[in-house]
Amino acid sequence: MKTINTILGIALLAAPLGAQELFDAQVQAEIDRAMAAAKVGLDRLQMPDMKELQAQLEQLKVDDLQFQLGGLMAFAPQDDRAREAADRAREARDRAREAQDRVRDSEDRNIQLYRDGTSSIDDRRYEHAIERFDRVIDSKWSRSDGAYYWKAYALNKLGKRDEALVTLGEISKQFPQSRWINDAKALQVEIQQAAGTGGSPESQSDEDLKLIAINSLVNSEPDRAVPLLEKVINDSKNNLGIKGRALYVLAQIRSDKAHDIVAQYAKSGANQDLQIRAVQYLGAFRSKDSQQTLADVYAANNDLAVRRAVLRSMMTSRDAAHLFNAAKSEQNVDLRREAIRDLGMMRASAELGQLYSSESNPDLKETIIESIWMGRDGDKLMEIAKNEKDARLRGDAIVRLGQLHETRSADGLASMYAGESDKAIKTQIVNALWQGGACKQLVETMRAEKDAALKTEGVRRLGMMKGCKEATDYLMELITK
């Protein structure tokens, strides 16, 4: 009767029992250390040097702080203090992982802002482009020197020449080794020469007018437009804005010659921005030839920004085969993770399953689990949850199964629970069923559960589920028992 009263009290309160001040001092000290380490990562997210931040996060090693929780739980299986200690340890690990994810998210966000800015320049939306590049500059991203160039270009197009010149000056000042310095000097000379002739904002140069005329020719006689666009791109006197717009127009022409020119610039490293834009255009073609060209560019290039752009274009091109090869053979962990995530976006479950079987890096295996979840492959997640030897990875697969919010996955978790002997795993299954809103399956598992601590946890979770008749009926059974 005492056990039943404990269960009912937890269910009705729908909150964990125990007070923080009663925690074991040694466990508390370890948890506080983990939380502080995770906070270091979060607090340093605005550091200019992202590589240094990555190194800091790698040193946290919060994942290694297991605190011997398995033994602790075995020693006091019904102790709410131990359960809360385990929860807080997992929270510390998750915070550190969140810091790493935020670094990667920041990279993704800046890539998108930069791409949006250059696209806005192509569309002559200069104010919008400036706003995008300002955000890149403020983040102190690794390609901020390029953002300064394009911001100056847009300012000049708006007739704000003095601001444009000041912006260009920041490139040599802040990035003395930048590859953009020569392009910045050329644009500076062009702006200074134009300032001597006056003119109104949005005034068009001869090159601008020529490009507009060529663009108009594309619809009527695309074969004549192609060599003219190639000439604009190859003319050393033209600035990068003109070249970029010409490349953009060229990429819209569906001809072998146009594709060959875009492929040529994807392979060329004369200017990183033009190369990355050509790589993006190749991905949109979705042809076997363009897919092979992207694979060749990836193999021949050591620039991380270009290789990352190639991986994304492979995903855009639906090229699972080459992405799979990159995920297997790439030495850079971040690029491998990028390829794995792109496979997840494509729902390439078969390739991800092969990668998981051969992968030895636990962090990358976790990324594969996340990507399998993105592809909504519950069968593969269930296979990992049942067979994986690493308890943390098993737990990740179980959590992802709950997040699918599918009846089949919930039934699979309930079935797995019935045959499971590891109490920590059973607790994770309970939480996954709760998170997935699998009320019926959670009730079924608790009806059969004999362990008081596990039953307590399950009933506590049922007490948090609103609008579930099965949970209400079961709780009433316990009350009247």
Secondary structure, DSSP 4 states (H G I P E B T S, - for coil): -HHHHHHHHHHHHTS--S-GGGS-HHHHHHHHHHHHHHHHHHHTTT-S-HHHHHHHHHHH-GGG--TTHHHHHHHSTT-HHHHHHHHHHHHHHHHHHHHHHHHHHHHHHHHHHHHHHHHHHHTT-HHHHHHHHHHHHHTT-TTHHHHHHHHHHHHHHTT-HHHHHHHHHHHHHH-TT-TTHHHHHHHHHHHHHHHTT---TT---HHHHHHHHHHHHHHH-HHHHHHHHHHHHH-TTS-HHHHHHHHHHHHTS-SHHHHHHHHHHHH--S-HHHHHHHHHHHHHH--HHHHHHHHHHHHH---HHHHHHHHHHHHHTT-HHHHHHHHHH---HHHHHHHHHHHHHTT-HHHHHHHHHH---HHHHHHHHHHHHHTT-HHHHHHHHHH-S-HHHHHHHHHHHHHT--HHHHHHHHHHHHH---HHHHHHHHHHHHHTT-HHHHHHHHHH---HHHHHHHHHHHTT-TT-HHHHHHHHHHHH-
